[in-house]
Amino acid sequence: RDMMAMLEWMKRSVPISIENNSHRIIYPKGAVVDQRMTILEEVIRTERDYIRDLATANHELHKPLLELETENKKSIMNPANLRLCFADLLEMGKIHPTFLERLEAKQATWAADQTLGDVFIQLSQRFD
């Protein structure tokens, strides 16, 4: 009897099937969760954090060190090391907001058959 009660509870609270190749989980009450949308939301959150971190590195580290160098004040880093250390910072600051915009556009028009691979391929082409 306890086993039957446990099985009934599981049917009500645990996914009962995962559709092959559709990336969807069907819950007993008919709710469908698209795992790809969940992944997209996480990628967008991560990308927003990364863009914020790039801006912080630029404003709090790179710019102040450049100003010290420009004003001929004693910098903690020689000019060659400064350029080397922050070489890709400005380029990344240009690329990743565009990447985020494309991800958000995908999210806004999300459909059951939508994929994300094309957005990543477009981003990778910027690094060629």
Residue, then its C-alpha position, 0 to 999 in steps of 0.5 A: r500500500d505504501m508503495m502505491a502511494m509513493l508511485e502516485w506521488m511520483k507521478r504527480s511530482v516527477p517528470i513522467s517522460i522525456e521526448n527523444n530529440s525534442h529537448r522537452i520534458i513533459y510533466p504530469k499536468g501537461a506543462v512543457v519545459d524546453q531545456r534549450m530555453t533554460i540553457l539560453e536564459e543561463v547563457i544570457r545571464t552569464e553574458r550580461d555578467y561578463i559584459r559588466d565585468l569587462a566594463t569594470a576591468n576597463h573603467e577600474l583598471h585599464k583606464p586609470l593605468l592608461e591615464l597614469e601613463t599618459e600623464n607621465k606619472k609613475s605607473i605600476m606597469n610599464p607601457a608594453n605590459l599594459r598593452l599586453c595585459f589589456a590587448d583584447l579588452l576593448e575588442m571583447g567589449k565590442i563583440h560581446p554586447t552584439f552577441l548578447e543582442r543576438l541571444e536576446a533576439k533569439q529569446a524574444t522569438w523562441a519557438a520549439d524548433q529553435t536552436l542557438g548554434d548559429v549565434f555561436i558560429q557568428l561569434s566565432q567568425r569574429f575571431d578568425 
